[in-house]
Amino acid sequence: MKCFAPAHIITTLATLLATAAALSIQSSQVEAVSNNHNNGDRNDARLTLEKTWTISSAEQLQSLLVGIPGNVFVEYDAALKQSASDVVAKIVVRGDSRELVDVFEVVPRNTATTRRGHGRQEQQSTREDSVRMHLKNTDATVHGHVLTQIFVADKSVLCNLSAASTHDVVIGESVLASNGVGAAVSLSVAGSGTLFVSSSQDVVVEALTLSVAGSGEVQIVAPSVRAADDVTLSIAGSGRITVDARDVAAEKLETSLTGSGDISVQSDELRVYNLMSKVAGSGAVNLSKSGACTHQKVSIAGSGSVATGSVVCESTDVSISGRGEATVQTTDTLIVSTIASGSVKYVNSRPKKVQQSSLFAHGSLVSQAEKNEFKTHTTVPTPSHSAVEIRLELRKNAHSEDPSVHNSQTAALSTDATTTLAASPASASQAGNDAVGPVVGIAGVALVAVGALVHKHHQQHKREEYAPLV
């Protein structure tokens, strides 16, 4: 199985399931919860109603865009293939309000694909079968508990998942692509929701990209994370990315942070050839607990910090503009350039060669660290299947396929605001024009990523601590 690097999943609220081959959608009415499927929420007596969509295609499902209200659980279910060989996914929305469950809608639509040739402005437009899941464009006021499960029929083939939500998105075992040649996995969050990946198996991929836009979080917990090429972690905003694994290995580990967020890689053994850390703002990058690299480059603009003193590198290049701080460990060459009052500390022995240059600062900005100090995060247990309570007030929108969304505490959300939030994941996780197989997108025009329309039923608690390396 080969995955392709993402290129353009979506830039509007539309949620697409696209494939070069024809697909079909079978939907049910809102009805009493059945017992003939893997009901992870079967112990929740409140969820008495459900609506389902069964999606069939000749191609495998490789991409998901999730942006509807409520917790979402993505799970592998081999039993789907027993019902029909061409079934690729089943979407199940459960709740305690018929009106709430019925406001979710999946409709067929066509999309245009534009391709540009290399070195010329050649464009090719194609039509593809697709479906779109959203909230119905109607006048409605709904309130109740809801939970969504997405069951995929093929094991370990999902390459791309983007989430725009204030709630939890949980990726289950045997869902993400792994151990495959060309398995480039990309996970992204826009908004304040949390994306969980907890695996009992090693995560082995060609490349891994994790990104957050907003205050959301991505958390991966696995025995091992290994990429043949790059591991890229990026945040724009105040979000958090945590990778917790016994060992992490890649050709290059690149962290990029704009804002006040936190990136933390917690590993007993981190092994990379190139290590790159970029911070713009007051955010923090922390790599622990032990590791090695050949070349390291650190760039800080602002008051942020980079703590990679647990990783022994042969050469390190640090550039700081502002009051930023970097803690590194280098054996051969340390090159430092600063503007203003930034500082660089090295762990253990002084590098064999130290070069430093500075503007608007006096004296040496390079010194030995008294101890290797870094920040660690306590990972959060994967949430259990639980519904959340939501309240939505919908108003039919004559200028869009999607309704306007109000509630008693906020004004109507503008179309521009919703489009911007929905488009955020696309820059970090975009489905390639050449991608094989269907691309499923799920987005609700409620734009729960704003955070004003829905409360979290399950509040996550996290603890931070400083731990010196002995």
N, C-alpha and C positions, 0 to 999 in steps of 0.2 A: 504494500500500500504506500502510495506516494502522496504527500501533502505539498501544496504549493504555498509560497510566502503570500500573505494577504495583500490585496491591492485595492479594491474599492467595495466594501460591503454595502454601505448605505450612507446617504448624506441628508436624508429627510426622515420623517417619522415612519415612513413605509418600512414594513418588515417583510423580507422576501425569502421565499424558499425557491431557489432557481436551479434549473438543471437543463442541460442540452436535450435530455430525453424527456418525454412527456411524463407528467406526474398526475396523480389523482388525489382528491381529498374527499373523505367520507366523514360527515359530522353527525352527531346525535342531537336530539333535543335535550333540554334540561330534564333530568330524570333522577330517580332514586339511585343512590350509590350501589353499584354492582359488586359482587364478590368474586368475579371471575378474572380479576387482575391483581397485580402486586400492589395492594393498597398500603403504602408506607404509613398512611395516616389513619389506618383502620381503628386505632384506639381512640381517635378523636370523635366522640359521639356527636359533636356539633355539626360535622360535615356530612350532611345527609343527602346532598344533591350534587350532581356532577354533569359535566358536558365534555364530550371527547371529540377529537379529530384524529383520524388515521390517515397518514400520508404515505403514499406508495410511489416508488420510482425505480427505474432500472439502475440508478447510480447510488453510491453510498453517500450517507450524510457526513459532511466534513465541517460545516460551519454553523454557528448559532449566534443570533443577536437577541438578547433577552432584555426586555424593558417594560414589563407589565407590573402592576402592583401586586404585592404579596411575596412570600417566600417561594423560591423555585428550586426544585431538585431535579438534576439531570442524571439519569440512571441507565445502565445497560440492562436490557431484558431480552435474553435469547428466545424466550417464548413467542416473541412477536413474529419471528420467522416461521414458526410452526403454523401460524394462522394463514400466512401468505408469503411466498418467497420474495416478493417485491416490496414488502412493507419496510420503510426506513425509519419511521418514527411514529409515536403516538403521543398526543398532548392531552392531558387530563386536567381540567380545572374543577376543583371541588369547593363547596361552600355551604353556608347555612341559609342563604337567601337566594330564592329563585331569580329575583330581579338582578342581583349582583352577578351571579354566574352567567346569566343570559346576556349581560352587557359585553362580554368577551365575544369576539367574532373573528372567524378566519374566512377570507374571501379569495377567490382566484384573481390574478391580474397578470398582465404582461409587462415586461421591462425591456428597456433598450440598453444594449451594451455598446460602448464606444471604445475602440482600440486605436492607438496611435502607432504608426510604424516608426522604426528606428531611423533617424536622420531625415525624416520627411513628415509632413503633416497629413499622412494618409489616415482616414477614418473609416471604420467599418461598423455599421450598425446592424445588430441582430435582434431578433425577438425570441424571448425565452418564456416558457411556462413558469409561473410562480404563484405563490400564495402569500397573503398578507394577514397577520393577526393584529387586531387593534381593538379599541373600544368603539362600539357602534355610534355612528353620528346621529344622535337622537337626544331628545329632552328626557332626562331621567335623574332621579336622586336615589342612590343606592347606599346601603350600609350593611355590613356583615363581616363574617370571617371567610378567608379564602386561602387556598393553597394550590400551587400548580406543580405538576410532575411532567417532565419530558422524558419519555422512554425511547432510547435509541436501539435499533435492532442489530447493528453491527458492532462487534467488539473492537475497542481500541482504534477507532478511525477518526474521531473528532479532532480537528486541528485548530480551529479558531472559535473562540467564544468571547463575545462582548456583552457586558451587562450595564444597563442604565437603570438603577433602582435605589431605593432607600432601605431595601431589605436584603436578605441573604440569598445568595445563589450557591448551591452546593453541587460540586461535580463528584459523582460517585466513582467507585472502582470500575476499571476496564472501560472507561468512556474515552479518555484522552488517547490520542495516537502515541504509540511508544514502540521502541525496538524496530522501527521501520526505517528503511533507507529514504531519506528526504522528508522525514517527519518533522516539519517546522511547526511548532505549537505556539500559538499566540493567545494570551488571555488579557482582557482589559476591562476596566470598570470606569464608568462615568457617573458622578453623583456621590451619594453617601453610603451606598450599599457595600456589602462584603462578599467577596468571591472566595470560597473555600475549596481547596484540593487537599485531600488527605488520603494517601495511598500506602498500602502495605507492601507494594512492589516498587522496585527502582523505577525512576522516571528517566528513560533513555531516549533521547531525541537527536535530531540533526541540529536544531536550533530552538531556543526558548525565549519568548518575549512576554514580559509582564508589564502592564502599564495601568496607571490610575490618573484620571482627570477629575479633580474635586477632592472631597474628603473621604472617599471610599477606601477600601482595603482589599489587597490580594494576599492570601496566606497559602503557602504550599508546605506541607509536612510529608516527608517521604524518607525512606532509608537512604536513598542516594539520588542525586540529580546530576545527570551527565549529558553534555551536549557535544557533538562532534565539532560544531562551529561556535556560535556565539550564544551567550546568555545575556539578554538585555533587560534591564529593570529601569523603568522611567515613571516619574510622578510630576504632574503639573497641579499644584494646589497643596492642600494640607493632609493628603492621604498617607497611607502606609503600605509598604510591601515587606513581607517577611518570608524568607526561605529558610526552613529548618530541616537540615538533613545531615546524616552522619558524614557524608563526603559530597563535595561539589566539584565537578571537573568540566572544563571547557577550554576551547582555544582562546576565547576572549570573554571576560566578564566586564560589561559596561553598565554603570549606574549613572542615571541622569535625573536630577531633581531641580525643579523650578518651584519655589514657594517655601512653605514651612513643613513639608512632609518628612517622613522617616523611611529609609531603606535599610533593612537589616538582613544580612546573610549569616546564619549561625550554623557553623559546620566544624566538626573535629578536624577535617582535612579539606582545605580548599586548594585546588591545583589548576592554575591557568597560565597561559603564556603571556597574554596581555591583560592588564588590569587598568581600567579607565573609570574615574569618578569625577562627575561634574555636578556642582551645586551652584545655583543662582538663587539667592535669598537667604533665609535663616534655617533651612532644612539640614538634616544630618544623615550621613551615610556611615554605617557601622558594619565592619566585617570581623567576624570572630569564628572560631576560637583559635585556629591554627591554620597555616597554609603557606604556599610558596608561589611566586610568579617570576617571570624573567624581566618584563618591562612594565613599569607603572607610570601612569600620568594622572595627576590630580589638578583640577581646575575649580576654584572657588571665587564667586563674585558675590560679595555681601558679607553677612555675619555667620554663614553656615559652617559646618564642620564635617571633616572626613576622618574617620578613625580606622586605619588599616594596619595598625601596628602589630597585629597578630599574623600578618602575611609577610614573609621574608621575600623581598624582591632584590634582584641584582642591581637594577637601576631605577631611579625614580625622578620624575620631573614634576615640580609643584609650581603652580601659578595661582597667586591670590590677589584679588582686587577688593579691598575693603578690610573688615576686621575678622575675616575667617581664620579658622584653625585647622591644621592638618597634623595627624600623628601617623608616622610611617615607620617602617623598618627596612633598611637598605644596606646591602653589604658593599657594593662597589661605588656607584656614583649617585650623588644627590644634587640636583640642580633646582635652585629656588629663585623665583622672581616674584616680587610683591609690589603692590601699589597701596600706599597707606600703611596700616598697622597690623597686617596679618602676621601669623606666626606658624612656624613649623617645628615639630618635635620629633626626634628619632628615638626609637626603642632599642635598648641594648647598645652594642658598640657603635662608635661613630663611623659612618661610611668612609671608605678609603679616600674618596675625593668629594669635596663639597664646594659647589659654586653657588654664589648668591648675589643677587642684584636687587636694588630697591629704589623706589621713588617715594619721596616724602616720609622717609623713616630713617632713624639714626640707630647705629649699632647693629649687632648681629640679631637676626630674626630666627636663627636656627639654634636649637638647644636640645640637650638630652632630656628625655622624659623621665620623671621620677618613677613612674610605673606605666604599664600599658593599660590605658583606661579606655573602655568602650562601653556602649550601651547595649543591653540585651532586652528582648521582649518576651514575655510569657505568651506562648501561643494559646489560642482559644480552641477548646474542643469543638469538633464539627457539630453543628446544630442538629438536633433531632427533627423529624418531620413535625412541624407545628404550623398551624394557621396563624394569620395575623388579622387584626380588625382594621377595616378601611372604611372611609366615608368619601363618596364621590358625588358631586353635583355636575351633571353634564348638560350642556346646552348645544342644540344643533347649530352647526357652523355652515352657513351657506357658501363660504369661500374655500372650504376644505373638505376632504373626505373624512376628516376627524372632527369630533366635537370640541367645543371650548369646555374647559374644566374650571369649576368654581367650588368653593365650600364656604361655610359660614364665617371662616376666619381670614380668608384671603380673597383678593380680587381675582378676576379672570386672568389666566396666564395667556400672554400674547403668543401668537403663532411664531414670531421671531425667537422668543425665548425658548420655546420648545424645540424648534429646529436646531438651534445652537447646541443645546444639551444632547440631542439625539445624534448630532453630527460628531460630537467629541470623540467617541470611540473609534470613528472611522480613521482618524489620523494615525492611531496607534495600532489598530487591528483592522486591516482592510483586506477583503477577499480578492484574490487575483483574478484578472479577466480570464486567465487560462485555467482556473481551478476546475478540477474534475469533480463532478457530482453536485448534488443539490446544496444550496446554501439556505438554511432556515434562519429567518429573523423574526423576533417577536418584540414588538414595541407597543406600548400603550400611550395614547396621546395624553393621558393624565400626567405624563412626565413626572413619575414619582421621584425621579432624581432630584427634583427641586427640594423635596423634603418637607413642603408645607402642607401636602394633601393627605399624607398617611403617617401614622405613628408606628414606631417599631414595637412589635409585641414582645420580641425577645431582645433585650438589651445586652450587648456584649461588654464584659468587663476585662480590662487589660492592665497589666502591671509592667512597669519599667524599672530596671535596676542597673546599677553600674557595677561591673565586675572586673577587678584587676587581674591581669595575666601573671601568674607566679613564675 
